[in-house]
Amino acid sequence: MNEQWTRREFVKTAAALGAASAIATPAWARAGRSASELRVGVIGCGGRGTGAALQALNADPGAVLWSMGDLFPEKMQPCLEYVQSELRGIAEERGTTAGAHKINVPDERRFSGFDAFERVMASGVDVVLLTTPPAFRPQHLAAAVDAGKHVFCEKPVAVDAPGVRSVLESARRAREKKLSLMSGFCWRYQDQVRETFAQLHAGAIGELHTVQSTYNTTGWVPAKARQDGWSDAEFQARNWQYFHPLSGDHVVEQAVHAIDWIGWAMRDAAPERCFAVGGRQTRPDVPETGNVYDHFSITYEYPRGVRAYHTCRHWPNTPSDNSMYALGARGSCTMKPWTNEHVIAGNAAWRGSAPGNDMYQREHDVLFGAIRLGEPVNDGVPMAHSTLLAIMGRMAAYTGAVVTWDQAMNSAEDLNPNAWTMGDRPTPELAVPGKTRFS
Ligand SMILES: NC(=O)c1ccc[n+]([C@@H]2O[C@H](COP(=O)([O-])OP(=O)(O)OC[C@H]3O[C@@H](n4cnc5c(N)ncnc54)[C@H](O)[C@@H]3O)[C@@H](O)[C@H]2O)c1
């Protein structure tokens, strides 16, 4: 699991939500259904899908896990068992039998294959959790909105510009249809970080002129050696992080969290352009590490000379850092959320004091609260914006070109022009700046 989630947190949140749900507008009630039930479908039952399923069930007393979908059938049972065992533990802790009713996923509502998402959506769910590799997100989100589902949509929301444009259109349609769309840019739901951004936006360091963020780590998920019988597509799908058509490369898949801080600091305004460097220096040169780089460094140029810098890397035996630094006309801000360091130096010196919270849980609390109250939440524009910021950085690093925001937004580069099926699929080439062309 990527996230820590404690039973104590569950008990606290569930107790708080008991009160909230009592004032809910049962707009979702349907004939023959318990008025309190909200059926949840999870699409992509890996680490994040498992965490999100649990958080969804935790967020609302009436939330029931109703359907599951994954490319690979064997991924569903461990996900279900983990959620079940956590619910059992929670119930024991609370001294109740509550929780058992929260799982209702018979075999006929478990679907595998590339079309699993369609079948989950047709299974009678109210809310879908989109937690596959990001390449599939635009297609899955469009289908969810078509089908009238509320959505939890993990980050990043696309791997290329056609995907971002599709997501923006889906977000617009979700708004029209009064559906809730919650993004997985979880730092936007972490109170200590929110408090820091509130300071920045209130002018605590004066007008912002420079932002820097880092996502420097020593490694990534272990790659899986190819097994007999795996087609190219299966090999790539099982190592999706390492193939940029599936993940967008690590700058898009992972470091986008820290690039989102830049977007947030700039109030989600677009930069004019960016340039970047990147490469693959320390990754073992084996087929399972695909074609992704292991480092990027991007400079974003905003109007009036404002600049933002982002660095990310996967280099073993080097220091890790995941922080943001901001400089303004009257001071500076250092944000190191993993060690709860939120400091402003300058005229309005300040140190953050907000209590911590489980940001992953908060996303679901907000989502389900919005559904219950009939007041949709819609993170569509910022989530698409931050994803494109990361994509334009990759485009600039891969090509060596200066890439404007408009060029990035209008780019025709479709990383997955052919529908995914299990079969032959060449490994994409390693990008070489000056040779790889922007398109
Ligand atoms: N917000 C966060 O902090 C955070 C943390 C971890 C992961 N994530 C994001 O969540 C997403 C999933 O990451 P993960 O770590 O859970 O990966 P994972 O590999 O553990 O899980 C992905 C699952 O999707 C399945 N899958 C692949 N293609 C599919 C398809 N076309 N249809 C249905 N299922 C498919 C895989 O078989 C796998 O079970 C990624 O976008 C990742 O960036 C976000």
The ligand as a Gaussian input file, in Angstrom:
#p B3LYP/6-31G(d) Opt

LIG

0 1
 N       -2.421000       9.950000      -5.182000
 C       -1.386000       9.214000      -4.857000
 O       -0.632000       9.512000      -3.943000
 C       -1.105000       7.964000      -5.627000
 C       -0.343000       6.931000      -5.059000
 C       -0.118000       5.775000      -5.803000
 C       -0.619000       5.676000      -7.094000
 N       -1.348000       6.704000      -7.619000
 C       -1.876000       6.612000      -8.996000
 O       -2.843000       5.571000      -9.056000
 C       -2.793000       4.925000     -10.320000
 C       -2.562000       3.431000     -10.093000
 O       -1.330000       3.253000      -9.430000
 P       -1.030000       1.954000      -8.524000
 O        0.151000       2.276000      -7.712000
 O       -2.291000       1.513000      -7.862000
 O       -0.640000       0.906000      -9.650000
 P       -0.850000      -0.687000      -9.605000
 O       -0.047000      -1.255000     -10.696000
 O       -0.643000      -1.177000      -8.219000
 O       -2.400000      -0.846000      -9.944000
 C       -2.944000      -0.590000     -11.219000
 C       -3.988000      -1.666000     -11.476000
 O       -4.680000      -1.343000     -12.703000
 C       -4.819000      -2.555000     -13.435000
 N       -4.994000      -2.198000     -14.856000
 C       -4.048000      -1.909000     -15.769000
 N       -4.630000      -1.550000     -16.938000
 C       -5.974000      -1.640000     -16.740000
 C       -7.100000      -1.429000     -17.588000
 N       -6.973000      -1.013000     -18.856000
 N       -8.332000      -1.646000     -17.063000
 C       -8.482000      -2.093000     -15.785000
 N       -7.444000      -2.310000     -14.951000
 C       -6.200000      -2.069000     -15.425000
 C       -3.545000      -3.330000     -13.145000
 O       -3.678000      -4.692000     -13.437000
 C       -3.361000      -3.055000     -11.674000
 O       -4.021000      -3.988000     -10.855000
 C       -1.677000       5.628000     -11.090000
 O       -2.199000       6.631000     -11.889000
 C       -0.828000       6.245000     -10.009000
 O       -0.132000       7.400000     -10.447000
 C       -1.606000       7.810000      -6.905000

